Amino acid sequence: MSSESKQPPAAPDGAAGMSKGLTSYGDAGFSLFLRKAFIKGAGFTDRALDRPVIGIANTGSAYNPCHGNAPQLIEALKRGILMAGGLPMEFPTMSIHESFAAPTSMYLRNLMSMDTEELIRAQPMDAVVLIGGCDKTVPAQLMGAASAGLPAIVLITGSMLTGSHRSERVGACTDCRRYWARFRAGEIDAGEVADVNNQLVASVGTCSVMGTASTMACIAEALGMTVPGGASPPAVTADRMRVAEQTGVEAVALARSRLGIDRILTDKAFENAMRVLLAIGGSTNGIVHLTAIAGRMGYAIDLKALDRMGRETPVLLDLKPSGQHYMEDFHHAGGMATLLRELKPLLHLDALTVTGRTLGEEIERAGPGFAQAVVRPLGDPIFREGGIAVLEGNLAPGGAIIKQSAANPGLMEHEGRAVVFENAADLAARIDAPDLDVAADDILVLKNIGPKGAPGMPEAGYLPIPQKLARAGVKDMVRISDGRMSGTAFGTIVLHVTPESAVGGPLAYVRTGDRIRLSVAARRLELLVADEELVHRSRVHPVVPPVAERGYRRLFLEQVMQADHGVDFAFLRPATARGTIPARKQQKGT
């Protein structure tokens, strides 16, 4: 060993760096001897191998344009690690893109979390950098890292740039849905929809609106898991590369201090993330993912408390689909520092971050801020309550979700006749049928797209407006399902109905013609059918939960939990519970 090298403090078993997690040959000395022999075959010296080892989870993939800047990020990241005296060790993991994963990326999120966790455990590293961006990658990595317990830091890939269509600024994917709706309604022709298709995604990177990817980027920073300012820089900017370099520097500091992820992902950090989710008008998917990450740390998210928080946490971020701007505008407005500065009275400022400083200290280090028009003051929000409301009622005994900041105010108090589709195939076959019995004030209901029903809880909750209504000018209807919708979507859409229909939840027994009442103000979702009738329907047509013969699908169907438990696998949860978030008597830090 070089006398000049600086080793990180030893792990509890006395091992660090290349000595960690030795392969079992029955002779620890030989195991290390063999490991060093092989790694030296790649040209490493003993001096290099004496440094703190920083793993880099590389999720670059030709199937994932959201991570198309991964090579450049890794180059800058490695530079930061080497500058700080660490040894970067890149390794591949699963990479999931929302548009390229069948049946849905959510189906593979838990598998990616397992892949991430086991590779962190299996390979010698003192800290790990998690490179993620597209919807399910960041939650999968945080879930896996939380279970592995190693010091970890997140490097977000960053959002795409916006494009231009006929002098109108456009970006994925709220504008994708808007233009497709116009095409379905006959407002634009095939030529124009093809033209806009070339402009919606102007560069590599994640969706440029407050979809799930942007939501999880903001949540990762709110949790204290990124360097300050790590959420907002677009993918192809110098700012993003500087974030990558600084992430490398901080990763080495994490390794040397042994600042474990359990000291970052605390109850206070999760409550801060819940506040941010509400204030940014974040994706409804954010609730599912945050619940899953918290679950890996032994915490349960109290959805009723989340709703109470929402009544005092206004939407401050003027971003599509709840507002008008895009992620690059948020970055130019100061990014998360600007938002957190406004939210200070509602945050736990003593929550620790990966820098070793508290959230409050990082807000102060960011400076006083400047004039901008993207983040509104706490006293002048764009929506007086948080973006997400939690509903209860006999149709959703375990709860349901609505993104009220992206809904039609005129439909949030509504009673209508149910028009029911039994599954996604039934929806596809009948939604545009000229003889579909449907009117603008009806409520569209889609069953069997929950965690088990699809399987994988696809983003099919954004039911299209029936074509004959769309062509008559109808822009929104109340839509209800046990599935999810993209964070880029908009409309009066009730999601995550729990329990799902595939396991015998009340949604399974809704029939066309039933009356349903939605009251967002009262937080109620009611099926106006007598309990005795529902019991009769369940006896006449009992639900048989789906099963699979083999493989990952069998594991998924046997182990996946409902939306209120984050759609995680039961066997991946820790044996010991730590508590509920938010804790009832917990006081915010000052």
BELCOR-V687986 format. One record per residue. N is the residue number from 0. RES is the residue in three letters. PHI is phi in radians with two decimals (NA if undefined). Layout:
n/res/phi
N/RES/PHI
N/RES/PHI
This chain:
n/res/phi
0/MET/NA
1/SER/-1.25
2/SER/-1.24
3/GLU/-1.57
4/SER/-1.30
5/LYS/-2.08
6/GLN/-1.59
7/PRO/-1.24
8/PRO/-0.97
9/ALA/-1.18
10/ALA/-1.21
11/PRO/-0.92
12/ASP/-1.51
13/GLY/1.50
14/ALA/-1.79
15/ALA/-2.63
16/GLY/0.97
17/MET/-1.19
18/SER/-1.53
19/LYS/-1.38
20/GLY/0.97
21/LEU/-1.15
22/THR/-1.05
23/SER/-1.49
24/TYR/-2.07
25/GLY/1.48
26/ASP/-2.55
27/ALA/-1.07
28/GLY/-1.06
29/PHE/-1.17
30/SER/-1.04
31/LEU/-1.20
32/PHE/-1.01
33/LEU/-1.19
34/ARG/-1.03
35/LYS/-1.16
36/ALA/-1.05
37/PHE/-1.22
38/ILE/-1.18
39/LYS/-1.19
40/GLY/-1.11
41/ALA/-1.57
42/GLY/1.70
43/PHE/-1.41
44/THR/-1.79
45/ASP/-1.04
46/ARG/-1.11
47/ALA/-1.15
48/LEU/-1.26
49/ASP/-1.41
50/ARG/-1.38
51/PRO/-1.00
52/VAL/-1.61
53/ILE/-1.97
54/GLY/-1.30
55/ILE/-2.17
56/ALA/-1.38
57/ASN/-1.56
58/THR/-1.91
59/GLY/-1.14
60/SER/-2.81
61/ALA/-1.11
62/TYR/-1.55
63/ASN/-2.31
64/PRO/-1.10
65/CYS/-1.09
66/HIS/-1.91
67/GLY/-1.15
68/ASN/-1.66
69/ALA/-0.98
70/PRO/-1.03
71/GLN/-1.21
72/LEU/-1.08
73/ILE/-1.14
74/GLU/-1.05
75/ALA/-1.19
76/LEU/-1.10
77/LYS/-1.07
78/ARG/-1.03
79/GLY/-1.11
80/ILE/-1.11
81/LEU/-1.18
82/MET/-1.03
83/ALA/-1.57
84/GLY/1.60
85/GLY/-1.80
86/LEU/-2.02
87/PRO/-1.34
88/MET/-2.29
89/GLU/-1.45
90/PHE/-2.53
91/PRO/-1.49
92/THR/-2.32
93/MET/-0.97
94/SER/-2.35
95/ILE/-2.06
96/HIS/-1.91
97/GLU/-0.94
98/SER/-1.54
99/PHE/-2.05
100/ALA/-1.99
101/ALA/-1.95
102/PRO/-1.31
103/THR/-2.88
104/SER/-1.11
105/MET/-1.12
106/TYR/-1.04
107/LEU/-1.76
108/ARG/-1.01
109/ASN/-1.16
110/LEU/-1.13
111/MET/-1.12
112/SER/-1.13
113/MET/-1.16
114/ASP/-1.02
115/THR/-1.09
116/GLU/-1.02
117/GLU/-1.23
118/LEU/-1.26
119/ILE/-1.12
120/ARG/-1.19
121/ALA/-1.34
122/GLN/-1.92
123/PRO/-1.26
124/MET/-2.76
125/ASP/-1.62
126/ALA/-2.76
127/VAL/-2.34
128/VAL/-1.81
129/LEU/-1.80
130/ILE/-1.62
131/GLY/-2.55
132/GLY/-2.84
133/CYS/-1.06
134/ASP/-0.56
135/LYS/-1.60
136/THR/-1.25
137/VAL/-1.11
138/PRO/-1.08
139/ALA/-1.05
140/GLN/-1.18
141/LEU/-1.17
142/MET/-1.09
143/GLY/-1.13
144/ALA/-1.17
145/ALA/-1.07
146/SER/-1.26
147/ALA/-1.26
148/GLY/1.45
149/LEU/-1.42
150/PRO/-0.94
151/ALA/-2.52
152/ILE/-2.53
153/VAL/-1.72
154/LEU/-2.05
155/ILE/-1.32
156/THR/-1.25
157/GLY/1.78
158/SER/-1.45
159/MET/-1.30
160/LEU/-1.42
161/THR/-1.50
162/GLY/-1.91
163/SER/-2.46
164/HIS/-2.17
165/ARG/0.91
166/SER/1.29
167/GLU/-1.77
168/ARG/-1.23
169/VAL/-2.39
170/GLY/-2.81
171/ALA/-1.31
172/CYS/-2.24
173/THR/-1.02
174/ASP/-1.25
175/CYS/-1.01
176/ARG/-1.20
177/ARG/-1.13
178/TYR/-1.25
179/TRP/-1.16
180/ALA/-1.10
181/ARG/-1.13
182/PHE/-1.16
183/ARG/-1.08
184/ALA/-1.40
185/GLY/1.40
186/GLU/-1.39
187/ILE/-2.29
188/ASP/-1.71
189/ALA/-1.09
190/GLY/-1.12
191/GLU/-1.23
192/VAL/-1.16
193/ALA/-1.23
194/ASP/-1.11
195/VAL/-1.20
196/ASN/-1.04
197/ASN/-1.37
198/GLN/-1.96
199/LEU/-1.17
200/VAL/-2.09
201/ALA/-1.50
202/SER/-2.85
203/VAL/-1.15
204/GLY/2.18
205/THR/-1.47
206/CYS/-0.95
207/SER/-1.52
208/VAL/-2.00
209/MET/-1.48
210/GLY/-1.43
211/THR/-1.15
212/ALA/-1.08
213/SER/-1.14
214/THR/-1.05
215/MET/-1.22
216/ALA/-1.10
217/CYS/-1.16
218/ILE/-1.13
219/ALA/-1.05
220/GLU/-1.22
221/ALA/-1.12
222/LEU/-1.27
223/GLY/1.51
224/MET/-1.69
225/THR/-2.13
226/VAL/-1.15
227/PRO/-0.98
228/GLY/1.43
229/GLY/-1.36
230/ALA/-1.47
231/SER/-1.78
232/PRO/-1.07
233/PRO/-1.05
234/ALA/-1.07
235/VAL/-1.77
236/THR/-1.79
237/ALA/-1.11
238/ASP/-1.02
239/ARG/-1.13
240/MET/-1.17
241/ARG/-1.17
242/VAL/-1.06
243/ALA/-1.09
244/GLU/-1.08
245/GLN/-1.14
246/THR/-1.07
247/GLY/-1.08
248/VAL/-1.08
249/GLU/-1.19
250/ALA/-1.08
251/VAL/-1.16
252/ALA/-1.09
253/LEU/-1.06
254/ALA/-1.09
255/ARG/-1.25
256/SER/-1.50
257/ARG/1.00
258/LEU/-1.35
259/GLY/-1.22
260/ILE/-1.14
261/ASP/-1.20
262/ARG/-1.51
263/ILE/-1.69
264/LEU/-1.46
265/THR/-1.77
266/ASP/-1.05
267/LYS/-1.16
268/ALA/-1.12
269/PHE/-1.17
270/GLU/-1.16
271/ASN/-1.04
272/ALA/-1.12
273/MET/-1.11
274/ARG/-1.07
275/VAL/-1.14
276/LEU/-0.95
277/LEU/-1.22
278/ALA/-1.32
279/ILE/-1.62
280/GLY/1.09
281/GLY/-1.24
282/SER/-1.07
283/THR/-1.08
284/ASN/-1.04
285/GLY/-1.02
286/ILE/-1.14
287/VAL/-1.05
288/HIS/-1.20
289/LEU/-1.11
290/THR/-1.10
291/ALA/-1.19
292/ILE/-1.12
293/ALA/-1.06
294/GLY/-1.07
295/ARG/-1.17
296/MET/-1.65
297/GLY/1.60
298/TYR/-1.84
299/ALA/-1.90
300/ILE/-1.51
301/ASP/-1.49
302/LEU/-1.16
303/LYS/-1.15
304/ALA/-1.20
305/LEU/-1.03
306/ASP/-1.14
307/ARG/-1.10
308/MET/-1.07
309/GLY/-1.10
310/ARG/-1.26
311/GLU/-2.07
312/THR/-2.11
313/PRO/-1.31
314/VAL/-1.38
315/LEU/-1.89
316/LEU/-1.66
317/ASP/-1.53
318/LEU/-2.23
319/LYS/-1.08
320/PRO/-1.54
321/SER/-1.43
322/GLY/-2.32
323/GLN/-2.14
324/HIS/-1.64
325/TYR/-2.17
326/MET/-1.05
327/GLU/-1.14
328/ASP/-1.20
329/PHE/-1.05
330/HIS/-1.11
331/HIS/-1.14
332/ALA/-1.50
333/GLY/1.87
334/GLY/1.11
335/MET/-1.10
336/ALA/-1.04
337/THR/-1.14
338/LEU/-1.16
339/LEU/-1.12
340/ARG/-1.09
341/GLU/-1.24
342/LEU/-1.51
343/LYS/-0.81
344/PRO/-1.10
345/LEU/-1.83
346/LEU/-1.86
347/HIS/-1.52
348/LEU/-1.33
349/ASP/-1.60
350/ALA/-1.17
351/LEU/-1.41
352/THR/-2.06
353/VAL/-1.15
354/THR/-1.37
355/GLY/1.53
356/ARG/-1.79
357/THR/-1.41
358/LEU/-1.05
359/GLY/-1.06
360/GLU/-1.12
361/GLU/-1.18
362/ILE/-1.09
363/GLU/-1.13
364/ARG/-1.13
365/ALA/-1.30
366/GLY/1.62
367/PRO/-1.39
368/GLY/1.54
369/PHE/-2.68
370/ALA/-1.17
371/GLN/-2.81
372/ALA/-2.17
373/VAL/-1.70
374/VAL/-1.80
375/ARG/-1.46
376/PRO/-1.13
377/LEU/-1.01
378/GLY/-1.50
379/ASP/-2.42
380/PRO/-1.32
381/ILE/-1.51
382/PHE/-2.58
383/ARG/-1.25
384/GLU/-2.02
385/GLY/-1.03
386/GLY/-1.14
387/ILE/-2.09
388/ALA/-2.08
389/VAL/-1.82
390/LEU/-1.82
391/GLU/-2.34
392/GLY/2.58
393/ASN/-1.23
394/LEU/-1.48
395/ALA/-2.47
396/PRO/-1.02
397/GLY/-1.65
398/GLY/1.82
399/ALA/-2.64
400/ILE/-2.22
401/ILE/-2.39
402/LYS/-1.53
403/GLN/-1.19
404/SER/-1.24
405/ALA/-1.98
406/ALA/-1.75
407/ASN/-1.44
408/PRO/-0.96
409/GLY/-1.29
410/LEU/-1.93
411/MET/-1.35
412/GLU/-2.16
413/HIS/-2.67
414/GLU/-2.16
415/GLY/-2.74
416/ARG/-1.46
417/ALA/-1.33
418/VAL/-2.03
419/VAL/-1.81
420/PHE/-2.08
421/GLU/-1.27
422/ASN/-2.89
423/ALA/-1.12
424/ALA/-1.16
425/ASP/-1.12
426/LEU/-1.06
427/ALA/-1.07
428/ALA/-1.31
429/ARG/-2.05
430/ILE/-1.05
431/ASP/-1.85
432/ALA/-1.17
433/PRO/-1.03
434/ASP/-1.66
435/LEU/-1.08
436/ASP/-1.43
437/VAL/-2.66
438/ALA/-2.26
439/ALA/-1.08
440/ASP/-1.63
441/ASP/-1.32
442/ILE/-2.03
443/LEU/-1.43
444/VAL/-2.17
445/LEU/-2.10
446/LYS/-1.74
447/ASN/1.04
448/ILE/-2.20
449/GLY/-1.48
450/PRO/-0.95
451/LYS/-1.57
452/GLY/-1.16
453/ALA/-1.46
454/PRO/-1.46
455/GLY/1.77
456/MET/0.91
457/PRO/-1.19
458/GLU/-1.46
459/ALA/-1.79
460/GLY/-1.20
461/TYR/-1.45
462/LEU/-1.10
463/PRO/-1.20
464/ILE/-1.16
465/PRO/-0.86
466/GLN/-1.00
467/LYS/-1.20
468/LEU/-1.35
469/ALA/-1.04
470/ARG/-1.29
471/ALA/-1.60
472/GLY/1.77
473/VAL/-1.29
474/LYS/-1.83
475/ASP/-2.64
476/MET/-2.54
477/VAL/-1.23
478/ARG/-2.29
479/ILE/-2.29
480/SER/-2.76
481/ASP/-1.70
482/GLY/-1.78
483/ARG/-2.01
484/MET/-2.35
485/SER/-1.09
486/GLY/-1.13
487/THR/-1.45
488/ALA/-1.51
489/PHE/-2.50
490/GLY/2.22
491/THR/-1.54
492/ILE/-2.20
493/VAL/-1.68
494/LEU/-2.27
495/HIS/1.00
496/VAL/-1.02
497/THR/-2.24
498/PRO/-1.21
499/GLU/-1.25
500/SER/-1.16
501/ALA/-1.20
502/VAL/-1.95
503/GLY/1.64
504/GLY/-1.12
505/PRO/-0.95
506/LEU/-1.00
507/ALA/-1.06
508/TYR/-1.87
509/VAL/-1.29
510/ARG/-2.12
511/THR/-1.00
512/GLY/1.82
513/ASP/-1.10
514/ARG/-1.71
515/ILE/-2.22
516/ARG/-2.06
517/LEU/-1.95
518/SER/-2.33
519/VAL/-1.20
520/ALA/-1.05
521/ALA/-1.57
522/ARG/1.02
523/ARG/-2.14
524/LEU/-2.36
525/GLU/-2.11
526/LEU/-1.62
527/LEU/-1.50
528/VAL/-2.28
529/ALA/-1.09
530/ASP/-1.00
531/GLU/-1.10
532/GLU/-1.18
533/LEU/-1.13
534/VAL/-1.09
535/HIS/-1.06
536/ARG/-1.08
537/SER/-1.20
538/ARG/-1.39
539/VAL/-1.29
540/HIS/-2.25
541/PRO/-1.14
542/VAL/-1.46
543/VAL/-1.90
544/PRO/-1.03
545/PRO/-1.21
546/VAL/-2.32
547/ALA/-2.38
548/GLU/-1.32
549/ARG/-2.75
550/GLY/1.24
551/TYR/-1.06
552/ARG/-1.09
553/ARG/-1.12
554/LEU/-1.02
555/PHE/-1.04
556/LEU/-1.17
557/GLU/-1.38
558/GLN/-1.99
559/VAL/-1.22
560/MET/-1.73
561/GLN/-1.37
562/ALA/-1.05
563/ASP/-1.25
564/HIS/-1.96
565/GLY/1.45
566/VAL/0.98
567/ASP/-1.54
568/PHE/-1.49
569/ALA/-1.05
570/PHE/-1.31
571/LEU/-1.60
572/ARG/-1.36
573/PRO/-1.19
574/ALA/-1.25
575/THR/-1.86
576/ALA/-1.49
577/ARG/-1.71
578/GLY/2.52
579/THR/-1.95
580/ILE/-2.04
581/PRO/-1.39
582/ALA/-1.16
583/ARG/-1.07
584/LYS/-1.80
585/GLN/-1.21
586/GLN/-1.77
587/LYS/-1.20
588/GLY/-1.26
589/THR/-2.09
